[in-house]
Amino acid sequence: MHASTGILFNHESPLRPARFVTSKIVNTAVAIFGGNAKKLHLGDLSIQRDWGWAPEYVQAMWQMLQLATPDDYVIATGQTNSLQDFVDSTFSKLGMDWREHVVSDPALLRRSEVTYSGGDASKAKKFLNWEAGYKMQKVAHMMVDEALATVGR
């Protein structure tokens, strides 16, 4: 049995359910842009994550399975950004200032929140020749583009 392990850091796409904060941010920002919402309520904007593009992570998983010898790999961009950075990238793509639309809501703070999560994919680069091509800002922009296209349909 070939049993490789992929430790995948946050990987995003427009397919994420609304319960995920990145989808909540993108969908609410697009709704505000379209005049269908007024505010986005979020918890701690200082948390940091390593956000990548899900289709690239699927490619990495496929590459793991092509190797003759199974092994464990971290799949990540190697770049961490705050939730505020993700919010800023999302609203900036729409030509808006996030500070005019985002409310820090204490009810959304988590007591056990992980404040920092980042990955080192150097082993994946060395053995899989895999490297994330899309970093957080591009990921946020692609999600906004898809959300706008969906609204337009």
Rosetta blueprint (number, residue, H / E / L):
1 M L
2 H L
3 A L
4 S L
5 T E
6 G E
7 I E
8 L E
9 F L
10 N L
11 H E
12 E E
13 S L
14 P L
15 L L
16 R L
17 P L
18 A L
19 R L
20 F L
21 V H
22 T H
23 S H
24 K H
25 I H
26 V H
27 N H
28 T H
29 A H
30 V H
31 A H
32 I H
33 F H
34 G L
35 G L
36 N L
37 A L
38 K L
39 K L
40 L E
41 H E
42 L E
43 G L
44 D L
45 L L
46 S L
47 I L
48 Q E
49 R E
50 D L
51 W L
52 G E
53 W E
54 A H
55 P H
56 E H
57 Y H
58 V H
59 Q H
60 A H
61 M H
62 W H
63 Q H
64 M H
65 L H
66 Q H
67 L L
68 A L
69 T L
70 P L
71 D L
72 D E
73 Y E
74 V E
75 I E
76 A L
77 T L
78 G L
79 Q L
80 T L
81 N E
82 S E
83 L H
84 Q H
85 D H
86 F H
87 V H
88 D H
89 S H
90 T H
91 F H
92 S H
93 K H
94 L L
95 G L
96 M L
97 D L
98 W H
99 R H
100 E H
101 H L
102 V E
103 V E
104 S E
105 D L
106 P H
107 A H
108 L H
109 L L
110 R L
111 R L
112 S L
113 E L
114 V L
115 T L
116 Y E
117 S L
118 G L
119 G L
120 D L
121 A L
122 S H
123 K H
124 A H
125 K H
126 K H
127 F H
128 L H
129 N L
130 W L
131 E L
132 A L
133 G L
134 Y L
135 K L
136 M H
137 Q H
138 K H
139 V H
140 A H
141 H H
142 M H
143 M H
144 V H
145 D H
146 E H
147 A H
148 L H
149 A H
150 T H
151 V H
152 G H
153 R L
